[in-house]
Amino acid sequence: MQVKVFEASDMASGLKMVKEALGPDALILSTRKVRRGGLGMMGRPIMEITAAVDTAWNERSDQVPPPAPKRAKRSRARLSVRPEDNSLTYDRIWQRQPDTSRPAAAATEERGDRIRDELSELRSLVQSLSSRLAGMEKAPPAVDRVQAGAGDWATDNDPVLRLLRARGLDEQTAGLVADAARREVTDPGALDHAALAGLLGRRIASMLRVDSDILSVRQTRQRRISLVGPTGAGKTTTIAKIAANYLHRFGGRIALITIDTYRIAAVEQLKVYGEIMRLPVEVVIRPSQLRQALRTHRNCELILIDTAGRSPRNDHELQEMATFLDPDLGIENHLLLSATTREQELLATIERFRRLEISRVIFSKIDECGQLGVLLNVHRADGTPVSFITNGQRVPEDIIVPDPELLAGLIMNDHRTGSNG
């Protein structure tokens, strides 16, 4: 076997050099990237390929290799292969001590059979690897098919998918939106930017569900709404925004209740909001007190309940909150989620809070997000309607009453300008 080391700028040109020098039957023994030029890590990167060709094997198979120096045990001599060692042969790379306990011819025959088997297996592995490397260099990265019937146009080179991914949509959601656009327009990529954004916005809007009638019409029956969720999502501020906007639109009677006695600042904050808006504030410590507070304010149109932030991984705390928010009390639980949270954490939080029978989802802090595709990703995976979106700390301004078109516009618009209140 003749072994040679080749250096090339890339794998394709290196394989070409191997084929020209050793022929089509050459085997690739190893490949690696090295740097030349004496600058260490700053040197020019090149591809170093060690290749071999099995030449005149049958002519040499009946020859007995020269005896090696006597040793107690047979061993393999390690020999490093360097670029300048282009004349190394198989016998120089792997040298075996002949077995003197049996005839030399039999030992050589067995050695030849074993090596042929190894070479056959190695040739198959190298050919498979070479094919995969060639495919990786020639083919652009592809997006997995997201549903049956997805067309070949769905690749990262498609302008529709590039635009959707730039807005934060995950791979599957982007594929679904792009497929829907494809059914409406034969070639969405041929549209100008504004027309394409409008088309995709309509497709996104058709996938969204909202339910924000709290601030849309005056309540003819009492609504009891609690805000639940992880710590730091902005529940107390959001309750103040909802109360202030309802008062501004319809007037009416509103009561505020807090069961967040774990943070003194939370109680005081809600009391300050209550004093500013001249609304009653009830502090509840036990579930029985919540029932009493609801009876006390039975004539109010809207009762807003603030809760303590809870870790979605703390089952004990979630169970404790469930004892307050008994389904028999007719309380709508709105789960408040920060849009800045990682998507997988958002989905895990929704799953953990399901024991509280969540009826709506509120996304907060959208003003802190560079992309809002996560809203559609989470909504597609969960399906719970969206009731509100908040985009800042100001009370009562920074709250958005969404509809599907508005939400889709926020997702597709880099320079978001949602209407507040």
C-alpha positions as semicolon CSV with decimal commas, in nm:
position;residue;x (nm);y (nm);z (nm)
1;M;0,000;0,000;0,000
2;Q;0,136;0,340;-0,098
3;V;0,056;0,624;0,148
4;K;0,078;0,994;0,064
5;V;-0,015;1,318;0,239
6;F;-0,172;1,601;0,041
7;E;-0,232;1,964;0,133
8;A;-0,510;2,168;-0,026
9;S;-0,717;2,478;0,042
10;D;-1,042;2,279;0,075
11;M;-1,176;1,924;0,069
12;A;-1,295;1,935;-0,291
13;S;-0,958;2,033;-0,436
14;G;-0,783;1,789;-0,200
15;L;-0,996;1,498;-0,322
16;K;-0,915;1,598;-0,678
17;M;-0,541;1,590;-0,601
18;V;-0,576;1,244;-0,441
19;K;-0,763;1,109;-0,739
20;E;-0,508;1,247;-0,987
21;A;-0,208;1,117;-0,790
22;L;-0,333;0,778;-0,671
23;G;-0,621;0,700;-0,902
24;P;-0,993;0,635;-0,840
25;D;-0,925;0,341;-0,602
26;A;-0,743;0,555;-0,346
27;L;-0,854;0,543;0,017
28;I;-0,878;0,848;0,245
29;L;-0,713;0,746;0,574
30;S;-0,758;1,076;0,759
31;T;-0,836;1,445;0,713
32;R;-0,766;1,741;0,935
33;K;-0,728;2,117;0,922
34;V;-0,383;2,257;0,998
35;R;-0,233;2,603;0,988
36;R;0,081;2,694;0,797
37;G;0,296;3,003;0,796
38;G;0,464;3,000;1,139
39;L;0,198;3,221;1,300
40;G;0,029;2,952;1,510
41;M;-0,347;3,013;1,531
42;M;-0,311;3,310;1,295
43;G;-0,157;3,095;1,021
44;R;-0,333;3,013;0,695
45;P;-0,573;2,718;0,742
46;I;-0,533;2,432;0,496
47;M;-0,678;2,084;0,461
48;E;-0,432;1,796;0,515
49;I;-0,546;1,467;0,363
50;T;-0,369;1,133;0,418
51;A;-0,454;0,889;0,139
52;A;-0,339;0,545;0,032
53;V;-0,370;0,310;-0,263
54;D;-0,353;-0,071;-0,249
55;T;-0,092;-0,155;-0,517
56;A;0,050;-0,494;-0,627
57;W;-0,088;-0,668;-0,319
58;N;-0,109;-1,011;-0,483
59;E;0,252;-0,988;-0,593
60;R;0,368;-0,929;-0,237
61;S;0,131;-1,145;-0,037
62;D;0,349;-1,457;-0,062
63;Q;0,658;-1,280;0,059
64;V;0,767;-1,324;0,417
65;P;0,842;-0,992;0,586
66;P;1,196;-0,962;0,722
67;P;1,228;-1,066;1,085
68;A;1,217;-0,784;1,336
69;P;1,443;-0,768;1,642
70;K;1,350;-1,026;1,902
71;R;1,113;-0,906;2,174
72;A;0,923;-1,083;2,448
73;K;0,588;-0,985;2,293
74;R;0,465;-0,883;1,950
75;S;0,404;-0,511;1,924
76;R;0,318;-0,237;1,681
77;A;0,572;0,036;1,615
78;R;0,406;0,379;1,604
79;L;0,522;0,600;1,321
80;S;0,385;0,950;1,269
81;V;0,292;1,049;0,913
82;R;0,416;1,390;0,808
83;P;0,358;1,583;0,482
84;E;0,712;1,514;0,366
85;D;0,679;1,135;0,417
86;N;0,517;1,077;0,077
87;S;0,702;0,750;0,010
88;L;0,589;0,560;0,321
89;T;0,465;0,211;0,251
90;Y;0,224;-0,005;0,445
91;D;0,508;-0,217;0,588
92;R;0,678;0,094;0,728
93;I;0,363;0,223;0,898
94;W;0,260;-0,109;1,057
95;Q;0,537;-0,355;1,139
96;R;0,452;-0,688;1,305
97;Q;0,685;-0,934;1,472
98;P;0,654;-1,269;1,287
99;D;0,520;-1,562;1,491
100;T;0,799;-1,823;1,504
101;S;0,572;-2,082;1,661
102;R;0,421;-2,176;1,321
103;P;0,540;-2,178;0,961
104;A;0,613;-1,837;0,817
105;A;0,396;-1,892;0,509
106;A;0,087;-1,972;0,721
107;A;0,145;-1,669;0,940
108;T;0,182;-1,446;0,635
109;E;-0,136;-1,584;0,476
110;E;-0,338;-1,524;0,792
111;R;-0,191;-1,175;0,822
112;G;-0,286;-1,101;0,461
113;D;-0,646;-1,220;0,509
114;R;-0,687;-1,008;0,819
115;I;-0,547;-0,697;0,652
116;R;-0,767;-0,747;0,344
117;D;-1,074;-0,763;0,568
118;E;-0,971;-0,448;0,749
119;L;-0,904;-0,268;0,422
120;S;-1,242;-0,368;0,282
121;E;-1,420;-0,235;0,589
122;L;-1,210;0,081;0,589
123;R;-1,280;0,139;0,218
124;S;-1,656;0,122;0,278
125;L;-1,639;0,366;0,569
126;V;-1,421;0,613;0,381
127;Q;-1,641;0,604;0,071
128;S;-1,947;0,673;0,284
129;L;-1,772;0,962;0,460
130;S;-1,646;1,105;0,132
131;S;-1,997;1,103;-0,014
132;R;-2,138;1,279;0,291
133;L;-1,865;1,545;0,283
134;A;-1,922;1,608;-0,086
135;G;-2,296;1,645;-0,024
136;M;-2,239;1,890;0,261
137;E;-2,019;2,111;0,045
138;K;-2,253;2,117;-0,254
139;A;-2,601;2,126;-0,094
140;P;-2,731;2,433;0,096
141;P;-2,868;2,371;0,447
142;A;-3,230;2,267;0,422
143;V;-3,527;2,330;0,648
144;D;-3,699;2,014;0,764
145;R;-4,041;1,953;0,617
146;V;-4,293;2,078;0,869
147;Q;-4,600;1,904;0,732
148;A;-4,704;1,657;0,468
149;G;-4,693;1,814;0,124
150;A;-4,450;2,096;0,206
151;G;-4,283;2,197;-0,118
152;D;-3,917;2,192;-0,213
153;W;-3,923;2,573;-0,214
154;A;-3,904;2,570;0,169
155;T;-3,532;2,622;0,221
156;D;-3,324;2,879;0,402
157;N;-3,262;3,043;0,065
158;D;-3,632;3,123;0,030
159;P;-3,698;3,495;0,100
160;V;-4,029;3,417;0,270
161;L;-3,870;3,189;0,527
162;R;-3,580;3,426;0,579
163;L;-3,820;3,709;0,660
164;L;-4,025;3,496;0,900
165;R;-3,718;3,360;1,079
166;A;-3,586;3,715;1,111
167;R;-3,907;3,799;1,300
168;G;-3,842;3,522;1,554
169;L;-4,072;3,246;1,422
170;D;-3,940;2,899;1,485
171;E;-3,877;2,655;1,203
172;Q;-4,212;2,476;1,211
173;T;-4,424;2,787;1,259
174;A;-4,239;2,969;0,981
175;G;-4,299;2,672;0,752
176;L;-4,672;2,671;0,827
177;V;-4,707;3,043;0,758
178;A;-4,501;3,016;0,439
179;D;-4,709;2,723;0,314
180;A;-5,029;2,919;0,374
181;A;-4,886;3,216;0,184
182;R;-4,781;2,985;-0,098
183;R;-5,138;2,862;-0,136
184;E;-5,261;3,221;-0,167
185;V;-4,987;3,352;-0,400
186;T;-4,795;3,133;-0,643
187;D;-4,460;3,301;-0,580
188;P;-4,459;3,509;-0,257
189;G;-4,087;3,575;-0,298
190;A;-4,159;3,785;-0,609
191;L;-4,356;4,043;-0,404
192;D;-4,196;4,361;-0,278
193;H;-4,119;4,385;0,094
194;A;-4,439;4,568;0,194
195;A;-4,667;4,337;-0,005
196;L;-4,491;4,027;0,129
197;A;-4,513;4,151;0,489
198;G;-4,884;4,221;0,439
199;L;-4,946;3,874;0,295
200;L;-4,760;3,702;0,579
201;G;-4,933;3,925;0,836
202;R;-5,273;3,808;0,711
203;R;-5,165;3,446;0,733
204;I;-5,033;3,500;1,087
205;A;-5,353;3,676;1,193
206;S;-5,557;3,374;1,082
207;M;-5,358;3,159;1,329
208;L;-5,415;3,383;1,634
209;R;-5,696;3,377;1,891
210;V;-5,766;3,674;2,118
211;D;-6,029;3,742;2,384
212;S;-6,006;4,094;2,528
213;D;-6,369;4,187;2,583
214;I;-6,296;4,315;2,936
215;L;-6,207;4,658;2,801
216;S;-6,415;4,632;2,484
217;V;-6,765;4,651;2,636
218;R;-6,907;4,745;2,972
219;Q;-6,972;4,441;3,186
220;T;-7,336;4,359;3,244
221;R;-7,249;4,093;3,501
222;Q;-6,971;4,076;3,754
223;R;-6,634;3,960;3,616
224;R;-6,377;3,817;3,855
225;I;-6,030;3,812;3,709
226;S;-5,706;3,698;3,870
227;L;-5,357;3,750;3,735
228;V;-5,119;3,461;3,803
229;G;-4,770;3,383;3,686
230;P;-4,399;3,371;3,768
231;T;-4,227;3,637;3,975
232;G;-4,130;3,961;3,807
233;A;-4,374;3,938;3,514
234;G;-4,559;4,256;3,621
235;K;-4,891;4,134;3,764
236;T;-4,956;4,424;4,006
237;T;-4,880;4,692;3,747
238;T;-5,094;4,515;3,486
239;I;-5,391;4,501;3,727
240;A;-5,359;4,876;3,779
241;K;-5,354;4,931;3,402
242;I;-5,668;4,722;3,349
243;A;-5,852;4,899;3,633
244;A;-5,753;5,247;3,514
245;N;-5,853;5,177;3,154
246;Y;-6,189;5,032;3,255
247;L;-6,261;5,338;3,470
248;H;-6,163;5,569;3,184
249;R;-6,385;5,390;2,933
250;F;-6,691;5,294;3,133
251;G;-6,667;5,427;3,487
252;G;-6,844;5,170;3,702
253;R;-6,748;5,001;4,026
254;I;-6,423;4,809;4,060
255;A;-6,264;4,634;4,358
256;L;-5,902;4,527;4,396
257;I;-5,802;4,221;4,599
258;T;-5,450;4,097;4,671
259;I;-5,343;3,763;4,806
260;D;-4,977;3,857;4,757
261;T;-4,878;3,891;5,122
262;Y;-4,532;3,749;5,058
263;R;-4,405;4,087;4,943
264;I;-4,489;4,389;5,156
265;A;-4,406;4,618;4,866
266;A;-4,669;4,447;4,649
267;V;-4,949;4,519;4,899
268;E;-4,839;4,879;4,940
269;Q;-4,807;4,925;4,565
270;L;-5,163;4,807;4,504
271;K;-5,293;5,024;4,787
272;V;-5,128;5,329;4,630
273;Y;-5,296;5,252;4,298
274;G;-5,627;5,205;4,480
275;E;-5,595;5,542;4,653
276;I;-5,513;5,720;4,328
277;M;-5,813;5,565;4,149
278;R;-6,032;5,574;4,466
279;L;-6,090;5,201;4,454
280;P;-6,130;4,967;4,754
281;V;-5,836;4,733;4,818
282;E;-5,876;4,410;5,014
283;V;-5,579;4,215;5,156
284;V;-5,652;3,842;5,181
285;I;-5,444;3,591;5,379
286;R;-5,663;3,279;5,381
287;P;-5,899;3,127;5,121
288;S;-6,198;3,190;5,349
289;Q;-6,113;3,559;5,350
290;L;-6,119;3,565;4,969
291;R;-6,472;3,429;4,970
292;Q;-6,574;3,694;5,220
293;A;-6,415;3,971;5,013
294;L;-6,602;3,854;4,703
295;R;-6,930;3,868;4,896
296;T;-6,847;4,215;5,026
297;H;-6,800;4,346;4,672
298;R;-7,079;4,151;4,506
299;N;-7,218;4,472;4,354
300;C;-6,899;4,557;4,165
301;E;-6,883;4,514;3,790
302;L;-6,520;4,408;3,792
303;I;-6,306;4,246;4,062
304;L;-5,933;4,221;3,993
305;I;-5,727;3,981;4,206
306;D;-5,350;4,015;4,240
307;T;-5,154;3,702;4,334
308;A;-4,803;3,627;4,451
309;G;-4,546;3,533;4,189
310;R;-4,486;3,161;4,190
311;S;-4,209;2,948;4,048
312;P;-4,357;2,708;3,792
313;R;-4,129;2,439;3,934
314;N;-4,260;2,469;4,290
315;D;-4,557;2,233;4,306
316;H;-4,628;2,317;4,669
317;E;-4,671;2,689;4,600
318;L;-4,890;2,622;4,297
319;Q;-5,110;2,391;4,499
320;E;-5,138;2,655;4,771
321;M;-5,255;2,911;4,514
322;A;-5,506;2,661;4,377
323;T;-5,673;2,647;4,720
324;F;-5,744;3,022;4,690
325;L;-5,859;3,020;4,328
326;D;-6,130;2,757;4,365
327;P;-6,314;2,700;4,032
328;D;-6,644;2,731;4,220
329;L;-6,571;3,101;4,275
330;G;-6,607;3,178;3,905
331;I;-6,265;3,343;3,876
332;E;-6,101;3,376;3,533
333;N;-5,729;3,308;3,568
334;H;-5,512;3,508;3,327
335;L;-5,154;3,381;3,308
336;L;-4,907;3,667;3,278
337;L;-4,588;3,579;3,088
338;S;-4,287;3,795;3,013
339;A;-4,217;3,795;2,638
340;T;-3,845;3,821;2,720
341;T;-3,844;3,466;2,862
342;R;-3,701;3,183;2,654
343;E;-3,960;2,999;2,448
344;Q;-3,910;2,659;2,611
345;E;-3,944;2,817;2,955
346;L;-4,268;2,986;2,849
347;L;-4,416;2,657;2,732
348;A;-4,303;2,483;3,052
349;T;-4,461;2,760;3,262
350;I;-4,794;2,728;3,080
351;E;-4,791;2,354;3,135
352;R;-4,716;2,389;3,507
353;F;-4,985;2,652;3,566
354;R;-5,255;2,443;3,397
355;R;-5,368;2,316;3,735
356;L;-5,515;2,665;3,794
357;E;-5,741;2,631;3,486
358;I;-5,590;2,914;3,284
359;S;-5,844;3,082;3,057
360;R;-5,634;3,361;2,898
361;V;-5,270;3,457;2,848
362;I;-5,119;3,805;2,884
363;F;-4,776;3,884;2,739
364;S;-4,580;4,158;2,914
365;K;-4,259;4,349;2,835
366;I;-4,290;4,330;2,457
367;D;-4,107;4,664;2,447
368;E;-3,795;4,480;2,569
369;C;-3,800;4,225;2,284
370;G;-3,616;4,261;1,955
371;Q;-3,845;3,998;1,796
372;L;-4,202;3,898;1,877
373;G;-4,225;3,573;1,682
374;V;-4,222;3,394;2,018
375;L;-4,582;3,510;2,069
376;L;-4,697;3,309;1,769
377;N;-4,468;3,015;1,848
378;V;-4,611;2,979;2,199
379;H;-4,968;3,048;2,089
380;R;-4,948;2,783;1,815
381;A;-4,814;2,527;2,062
382;D;-5,066;2,607;2,337
383;G;-5,373;2,771;2,181
384;T;-5,488;2,969;2,487
385;P;-5,643;3,304;2,377
386;V;-5,447;3,625;2,438
387;S;-5,629;3,890;2,642
388;F;-5,375;4,174;2,675
389;I;-5,023;4,281;2,584
390;T;-4,822;4,528;2,786
391;N;-4,537;4,736;2,647
392;G;-4,396;4,940;2,934
393;Q;-4,427;5,045;3,299
394;R;-4,655;5,347;3,259
395;V;-4,999;5,327;3,416
396;P;-5,246;5,333;3,248
397;E;-5,090;5,392;2,904
398;D;-4,873;5,089;2,838
399;I;-5,132;4,821;2,773
400;I;-5,258;4,701;2,435
401;V;-5,603;4,557;2,370
402;P;-5,512;4,315;2,091
403;D;-5,690;4,178;1,788
404;P;-5,539;3,922;1,549
405;E;-5,444;4,182;1,288
406;L;-5,276;4,406;1,545
407;L;-5,081;4,116;1,692
408;A;-4,974;4,000;1,346
409;G;-4,864;4,354;1,266
410;L;-4,653;4,368;1,582
411;I;-4,488;4,037;1,494
412;M;-4,407;4,145;1,137
413;N;-4,306;4,503;1,222
414;D;-3,950;4,574;1,340
415;H;-4,055;4,926;1,444
416;R;-4,355;4,835;1,657
417;T;-4,621;5,102;1,714
418;G;-4,916;4,938;1,888
419;S;-5,212;5,145;2,007
420;N;-5,229;5,161;2,384
421;G;-5,541;5,115;2,593
